[in-house]
Amino acid sequence: MVCHDRPEQTCDRPPYAVEQTLKRLGANLRTARLRRNLTIGDMAAKIGTGQRAVADAEKGKPSTGIAVYAAMLWALDLLDHIADVAAPEKDEEGQTLALSRERARARPKTGLDNDF
């Protein structure tokens, strides 16, 4: 991640909002795992990773790869929710920007046809 004030240096931490979201996601994953009566070891074995990766994801560590988070969601049968969040039809700001960039026709369409 690049710092905004010094682009040549990298930041130690992600933006606050990202950090808080990862912590919330991690806590939710832990709650879902415990509700299913799975240990960290069970989860790690199910997704093919180490126990440390699962524990780090549950803590919301930004250094944990998105594949671990996605695999945990899959193991908990919650993976569909991640795609729903980023669905194009839910991106109202993006839709507004795209519509504002559409150009009007340079000249009105006339009644021309292909009959010669």
C-alpha positions in Angstrom: 0.0 0.0 0.0 1.3 3.4 -0.9 1.2 6.3 1.6 -0.7 9.3 0.2 1.8 11.9 1.4 4.9 10.1 0.4 4.2 7.8 -2.7 7.8 6.5 -2.7 7.3 4.8 0.7 4.9 2.1 1.7 2.6 2.3 4.7 2.7 0.0 7.6 -1.1 0.0 8.0 -4.1 0.2 5.6 -6.6 3.0 5.8 -8.6 3.0 9.1 -11.8 2.0 7.4 -10.2 -1.0 5.8 -8.5 -2.0 9.1 -11.9 -1.8 10.9 -13.7 -3.8 8.3 -11.1 -6.6 8.4 -11.4 -6.8 12.2 -15.2 -7.0 11.9 -15.0 -9.6 9.2 -12.5 -11.6 11.3 -14.7 -11.5 14.3 -17.7 -12.5 12.3 -15.8 -15.5 10.8 -14.7 -16.5 14.3 -18.3 -16.4 15.5 -19.5 -18.4 12.5 -16.8 -21.0 13.1 -17.7 -21.3 16.8 -21.4 -21.6 16.0 -20.6 -24.6 13.8 -18.5 -26.1 16.7 -15.3 -26.1 14.6 -11.8 -25.6 16.0 -9.2 -23.5 14.4 -7.5 -26.8 13.4 -10.7 -28.1 11.8 -11.0 -24.9 9.8 -7.4 -24.9 8.8 -7.6 -28.6 7.6 -10.8 -27.9 5.7 -9.4 -25.0 3.7 -5.9 -26.4 3.4 -3.9 -23.9 5.3 -2.2 -23.5 8.7 -3.8 -22.7 12.0 -1.8 -19.4 12.1 -3.5 -18.2 8.9 -6.9 -18.9 10.3 -6.1 -17.2 13.6 -4.7 -14.2 11.8 -7.8 -13.9 9.6 -10.0 -14.1 12.7 -8.0 -11.2 14.2 -8.5 -9.3 11.0 -4.8 -8.9 10.1 -4.4 -7.1 6.8 -1.3 -9.2 6.0 -3.6 -12.3 5.7 -4.3 -13.0 2.0 -7.8 -12.6 0.6 -7.7 -16.3 -0.4 -7.8 -17.3 3.3 -10.8 -15.0 4.0 -12.6 -16.4 0.9 -11.7 -20.0 1.8 -13.1 -19.5 5.3 -16.3 -18.0 3.9 -16.5 -21.0 1.5 -16.0 -23.5 4.4 -18.7 -21.8 6.4 -21.0 -21.8 3.3 -21.0 -18.0 3.2 -19.0 -17.4 0.1 -22.0 -16.2 -2.0 -22.2 -13.1 0.2 -18.9 -11.8 -0.9 -19.9 -11.6 -4.5 -23.2 -9.9 -3.6 -21.4 -7.0 -2.0 -19.5 -6.2 -5.2 -22.4 -6.8 -7.6 -22.4 -4.1 -10.4 -26.0 -3.3 -9.9 -25.3 -2.3 -6.3 -22.6 0.1 -7.4 -24.8 3.2 -7.5 -21.9 5.7 -7.6 -20.2 3.8 -10.5 -23.5 3.7 -12.4 -23.9 7.4 -11.9 -20.4 8.1 -13.1 -20.8 5.9 -16.2 -24.1 7.6 -17.1 -22.5 11.1 -16.8 -19.8 10.1 -19.2 -22.1 8.8 -21.9 -22.0 11.1 -24.8 -25.1 12.4 -26.6 -25.2 11.7 -30.3 -23.3 14.4 -32.3 -26.2 14.7 -34.8 -29.7 13.4 -34.6 -30.4 10.1 -36.3 -32.1 10.7 -39.7 -34.5 8.6 -41.5 -31.9 7.0 -43.7 -32.1 3.3 -44.6 -30.2 0.8 -46.6 -32.5 0.8 -49.7 -30.4 1.9 -52.7 
